[in-house]
Each structure stands twice: as C-alpha cells, then as structure tokens.
Amino acid sequence: MSAVMLITGTSRGIGRFLANHYLERDMFVIGCSRGPSDIAHERYRHFEVDVTDEKAIDGLFRDIRKEPGRLDILINNVGIASMNPIALTPVSSARKVMDTNFIAPFMFSQRAIRLLRKSKHPRIINISSIAVPFRLEGEAVYAASKSAVETFTRILAKEVSGFGITCNAVGPGPIRTALIRGVGEEKIKALVARQSIKEMATFEDVANVMDFFIRPESRMVTGQVVYLGGAG
C-alpha cells in the first residue's frame, strides 16, 4: 500500500486542497471534520468528528488501527480564529480556540505516535501562522494558540526523534480561506506588506513546504517552523 496520511479539517480550505493534492500523488488519505466531505475517491476515507472531543478521536484511531492498520503522515491542519481585542474576547471563545488549535493537535499527535513509530518515514506536520512573529493586535488568543503549536512542535520533535519521526510546522501568511473571511481588505494588505515577499500565499505554497517535509530525504529536518513570505 502507498503511504497513509491523516489530515484534520478536510471539508474545506487548506485541508481539502491537501487531501486532493496527496490523493493525486497516490497516497491513501484519511480526512476528518465536523461535517461531511465532498471528496469522492477510492483512496479517501472520511470521519465526521469534533477534533476537540477526546472520545471521538480515540474512536477514529481505533478505526485506523483496524483499517488501513497503519499511518505514515499526520497533518494537523484544522484551526479557527477569534479576532477581537483581548478586552472584548469572551473566555468561552478563548477556550474554544485553544482547544481547537492546540489541544486537538496535541491529542492527534499523541495518539498517532503508536502508529507512526512503525512507519519507514514517519512525519508530523502542524500549521502555525505569521500571527506569531507579527504579534498581531486583535489576535492575541489565536496567536497564543499557534505559539503553543510551535513550542509543542519543537519539543515533540525531540521526544519522538528516537522513533525516526520528524515534526515540523508551516506558518502561512494570509490565504483566501474562511479563516480570514471577516478580516478587512486593508488589514490583509497591511499584513502582506510586512512580509519579505509582498504577495498572499496560496494552497500550492503550503503544499510545497509540506512536500519537502514529507520527502524521505528530509529525515534530518525536524523541529522547524517555516513562515511563508519571509515573516520570521
């Protein structure tokens, strides 16, 4: 069987693009989201789960251990944002962002290790954001959740290195997804202007970095965060 990949948040946006991208590269892709997926492919399997629900995640991994029985790559893609000043952010919103953006990747990675350690070229890839290095006003909770992801990535890379598992992260700038739908055009332009490359990133740009991390030849690349557009 070709490589088996698990991607969270495949119903739309980056996750949906990545699922199709790797299906085209003959991988077996397992996707998940709270709702259904419109991806119809013989090598695609979809689970409807809430990524913050620990029992649901345990059930998903039980099914993976049964069929296909292995895992080579985990991409923790799912994420949400709460773009409000700190003084106006409800605690419930802050908890939801942290649960989705950090606790979910933590739980998926923790459960994936048991399967990944049996793989020949095991990989974990997380999604961060330029909101971390830019310290964006109005996005404190979102940036904090992604900062946690980055620290988690670097420490996990050390802890699982003995199993041959690499762990890296990609930090995109603004991309045309639902995540930035409520962000004004002027703010988007201002963010892009702060990058070294004054352009919005694309799904293809994200996939390009992930392709590099996934390559067998990238076995020595771990604990890294790559910001698209030169945001670091």
Summary of the structure (lengths in Angstrom):
residues: 232
radius of gyration: 16.9
end to end distance: 38.3
largest distance: 51.7
contacts: 763
relative contact order: 0.14
helix: 47%
strand: 15%
